[in-house]
Amino acid sequence: MLEKEIKILEIDKDVIVAQLLELGAEKTFEGFVHDIYYDFPDDAPKNKMEANGRMFRLRQKGEEHIYTIKNKRKKIKKAEGVVAKDEHETPISNIESFAKVLEKYGMSKIREKKKHRVSYALDGMEFDFDIYEGIPEFLEIEGPDGDTIQQWVVKLGLEKYEQMLGGSRKIFKHYGIEYMYHD
């Protein structure tokens, strides 16, 4: 799957949720999300996933456990004004057991984060409201292409809000919050 998204900062969630519900959106998730990222050690830079635009994540989303592999697509980001990544997600039964397998094959935990998320779906679009400790709530809009995402930005009256391309590390940096890294 090709994931395309933007983030809208410091939004008024109640107003946007009311608009989404009026348009027929359905709530698809509410709860905590815990992400743990893995990569190969620094002594093998040619093998490092992040250095090659890839990411490997274990996620607990409510009661669901998922591993995800992402690969950045820089050309789409520039052309469409969105973050674009090839994304492959697979459910797993136990994060701890899966993490032990990753570590056995040479990967190690490089960072982790926790957030509260409320998600809505409408017309093939995903609207995720995220809260990290110390960071104002923001909206992530995910859709098929940059034009469609921007149409929703206008439809929801969000043009005046700051938009950000990038992942959570960019959000943390924007607000001067230290990211949660592991040694």
Long-range contacts (C-beta under 8 A, 24 or more apart in sequence): 1-86, 1-87, 1-88, 1-89, 2-73, 2-76, 2-84, 2-85, 2-86, 2-87, 3-70, 3-83, 3-84, 3-85, 3-86, 3-87, 3-142, 4-76, 4-80, 4-82, 4-83, 4-84, 4-142, 4-143, 4-144, 4-145, 4-146, 4-149, 5-82, 5-83, 5-140, 5-141, 5-142, 5-143, 5-149, 6-81, 6-82, 6-83, 6-140, 6-141, 6-149, 6-153, 6-163, 6-164, 6-165, 7-138, 7-139, 7-140, 7-141, 7-163, 7-164, 7-165, 7-166, 7-171, 8-138, 8-139, 8-140, 8-141, 8-153, 8-158, 8-161, 8-162, 8-163, 8-164, 9-136, 9-138, 9-161, 9-162, 9-163, 9-164, 9-171, 9-174, 10-136, 10-137, 10-138, 10-161, 10-162, 11-129, 11-137, 11-138, 11-139, 11-158, 11-161, 13-118, 13-129, 13-137, 13-139, 16-127, 16-129, 16-139, 16-156, 16-158, 17-118, 17-120, 17-129, 19-156, 19-157, 20-120, 20-122, 20-127, 20-156, 21-120, 23-122, 24-122, 25-120, 25-121, 25-122, 25-127, 26-120, 26-121, 26-122, 27-118, 27-119, 27-120, 28-119, 28-120, 28-121, 28-126, 29-61, 29-62, 29-117, 29-118, 29-119, 30-117, 30-118, 30-119, 31-61, 31-62, 31-116, 31-117, 32-62, 32-114, 32-115, 32-116, 32-117, 33-59, 33-60, 33-61, 33-62, 33-114, 33-115, 33-116, 33-117, 34-59, 34-60, 34-112, 34-113, 34-114, 35-59, 35-112, 35-113, 35-114, 36-95, 36-99, 36-109, 36-111, 36-112, 37-109, 37-110, 37-111, 37-112, 38-99, 38-102, 38-107, 38-108, 38-109, 38-110, 39-107, 39-108, 39-110, 40-106, 40-107, 40-108, 41-106, 41-108, 44-106, 50-110, 55-85, 56-102, 56-107, 58-92, 58-95, 58-98, 58-99, 58-102, 60-95, 61-117, 64-91, 65-91, 65-92, 65-93, 65-94, 65-95, 65-98, 66-90, 66-91, 66-92, 67-92, 67-98, 77-165, 79-146, 80-145, 80-146, 80-147, 81-146, 81-150, 81-165, 82-145, 82-146, 82-149, 82-165, 83-165, 83-166, 83-167, 108-182, 109-182, 110-181, 110-182, 111-179, 111-180, 111-181, 111-182, 112-180, 112-182, 113-168, 113-179, 113-180, 115-168, 125-149, 125-152, 132-168, 132-171, 132-172, 132-177, 134-175, 134-177, 135-171, 135-172, 135-175, 135-177, 136-175, 138-164, 138-171
